[in-house]
Amino acid sequence: MEIKQISVFIENRKGRLKKAIDTLSKAEINIRALSIADHAKFGILRLIVSDNEKAKNALEENKFVVKENDVIVVEIPDKPNGLNSLLEILNDENINVEYLYAFVAKTDDAVVVVRLENVEEGIKALKAKNANLLTRTYIDNL
C-alpha cells in the first residue's frame, strides 16, 4: 500500500521555501506531511499533499523541479521503542531505509513515512508482522 509523495528541489536561498509553500496555498493544496532535507546548494522538500497532480502542475508552472515517488506510511505506537519496532522488522528482512520522517496524528499513535530501497519487499515484510500500513484515504482523513 504505497502512497505517492512529491519531492520538490529548492535552491538554498532566501524566499524559495516560502515561494513553494505559497504556490501550494494558492492552488488550495493541503499539506498532510512534510520534511526538508538540506544540502549545500539546494534542499529537498518532501510532501504528502491532498492532490499530487494539482500540486505538481502548480509547482512546475512556478519553475520548481518536482519528482514523485512511492513511500509507505505506517502507524506505530507513540511511545518509547515505537519507531524501533518498525525498524526491527525492516532490518530483520534486510530492507534498507533510504529516509523517513514522522508526525503525531489525532490518534494515540504516531505516523511514519518511510522511503525504502525496495517498497514491495517492505510492504510484504510489514504486512507479515501485522504492521498498520495506512492508506491514502486514511491520510486524507487525519
Buried (B, 14 or more C-beta within 10 A) or exposed (E): BBBBBBBBBBEEEEEBBEBBBEBBEEBEBEBBBBBEEEEEEBBBBBBBBBBBEBBBEBBEEBEBEBEEEBBBBBBBBBEEEBBEEBBEBBEEBEBEBEEBBBBEBEEEBBBBBBBBEBBEBBBEBBEEEEBEBBEBEBBEEB
